[in-house]
Amino acid sequence: MNENARLTSVVFRLNRDRLDMLKELSKETRIRQSEYLREAIGDLLEKYQDRIVD
């Protein structure tokens, strides 16, 4: 991901237990929840890159 690229807001639903775990991880590590979510999405897109049509 281009670190200088402009970010866009996204809204989605998440199970409460997953959100609570994400919040706790973020609190313990002092890494923003949004950073973890961007990392997870990046990993997912890399995993399925062969299915993505440019």
Short mmCIF file of the C-alpha atoms (twelve columns), coordinates in Angstrom:
data_MODEL
# 
_entry.id   MODEL 
# 
loop_
_atom_site.group_PDB 
_atom_site.id 
_atom_site.type_symbol 
_atom_site.label_atom_id 
_atom_site.label_alt_id 
_atom_site.label_comp_id 
_atom_site.label_asym_id 
_atom_site.label_seq_id 
_atom_site.Cartn_x 
_atom_site.Cartn_y 
_atom_site.Cartn_z 
_atom_site.pdbx_PDB_model_num 
ATOM 1  C CA . MET A 1  0.000   0.000   0.000   1 
ATOM 2  C CA . ASN A 2  1.217   3.464   -0.820  1 
ATOM 3  C CA . GLU A 3  1.702   5.032   2.606   1 
ATOM 4  C CA . ASN A 4  1.121   8.500   1.134   1 
ATOM 5  C CA . ALA A 5  -2.211  7.529   -0.427  1 
ATOM 6  C CA . ARG A 6  -5.259  9.270   0.907   1 
ATOM 7  C CA . LEU A 7  -7.408  7.099   3.173   1 
ATOM 8  C CA . THR A 8  -11.160 6.642   2.819   1 
ATOM 9  C CA . SER A 9  -13.611 5.862   5.612   1 
ATOM 10 C CA . VAL A 10 -15.396 2.514   5.530   1 
ATOM 11 C CA . VAL A 11 -18.299 1.395   7.691   1 
ATOM 12 C CA . PHE A 12 -19.002 -2.270  8.418   1 
ATOM 13 C CA . ARG A 13 -20.460 -4.486  11.105  1 
ATOM 14 C CA . LEU A 14 -18.417 -6.696  13.402  1 
ATOM 15 C CA . ASN A 15 -19.483 -9.198  16.061  1 
ATOM 16 C CA . ARG A 16 -19.231 -7.679  19.537  1 
ATOM 17 C CA . ASP A 17 -16.808 -10.336 20.777  1 
ATOM 18 C CA . ARG A 18 -14.421 -9.659  17.872  1 
ATOM 19 C CA . LEU A 19 -14.639 -5.912  18.462  1 
ATOM 20 C CA . ASP A 20 -13.916 -6.369  22.160  1 
ATOM 21 C CA . MET A 21 -10.855 -8.509  21.365  1 
ATOM 22 C CA . LEU A 22 -9.637  -5.938  18.831  1 
ATOM 23 C CA . LYS A 23 -10.076 -3.141  21.359  1 
ATOM 24 C CA . GLU A 24 -8.163  -5.083  24.012  1 
ATOM 25 C CA . LEU A 25 -5.329  -5.878  21.594  1 
ATOM 26 C CA . SER A 26 -5.161  -2.240  20.581  1 
ATOM 27 C CA . LYS A 27 -5.103  -1.103  24.194  1 
ATOM 28 C CA . GLU A 28 -2.374  -3.574  25.166  1 
ATOM 29 C CA . THR A 29 -0.137  -2.862  22.164  1 
ATOM 30 C CA . ARG A 30 -0.962  0.834   21.718  1 
ATOM 31 C CA . ILE A 31 -1.494  0.191   18.012  1 
ATOM 32 C CA . ARG A 32 -4.648  1.681   16.544  1 
ATOM 33 C CA . GLN A 33 -7.516  -0.607  15.652  1 
ATOM 34 C CA . SER A 34 -7.542  0.893   12.168  1 
ATOM 35 C CA . GLU A 35 -3.906  -0.174  11.671  1 
ATOM 36 C CA . TYR A 36 -4.778  -3.760  12.525  1 
ATOM 37 C CA . LEU A 37 -7.764  -3.694  10.174  1 
ATOM 38 C CA . ARG A 38 -5.695  -2.276  7.298   1 
ATOM 39 C CA . GLU A 39 -3.086  -4.985  7.901   1 
ATOM 40 C CA . ALA A 40 -5.737  -7.732  7.936   1 
ATOM 41 C CA . ILE A 41 -7.339  -6.477  4.724   1 
ATOM 42 C CA . GLY A 42 -3.926  -6.212  3.073   1 
ATOM 43 C CA . ASP A 43 -3.124  -9.803  4.062   1 
ATOM 44 C CA . LEU A 44 -6.475  -11.001 2.713   1 
ATOM 45 C CA . LEU A 45 -6.037  -9.199  -0.600  1 
ATOM 46 C CA . GLU A 46 -2.532  -10.608 -0.964  1 
ATOM 47 C CA . LYS A 47 -3.835  -14.110 -0.269  1 
ATOM 48 C CA . TYR A 48 -6.447  -13.808 -3.035  1 
ATOM 49 C CA . GLN A 49 -4.468  -11.642 -5.459  1 
ATOM 50 C CA . ASP A 50 -4.820  -14.266 -8.189  1 
ATOM 51 C CA . ARG A 51 -8.600  -13.685 -8.139  1 
ATOM 52 C CA . ILE A 52 -8.352  -9.910  -8.427  1 
ATOM 53 C CA . VAL A 53 -8.738  -8.535  -11.938 1 
ATOM 54 C CA . ASP A 54 -6.823  -5.286  -12.543 1 
# 
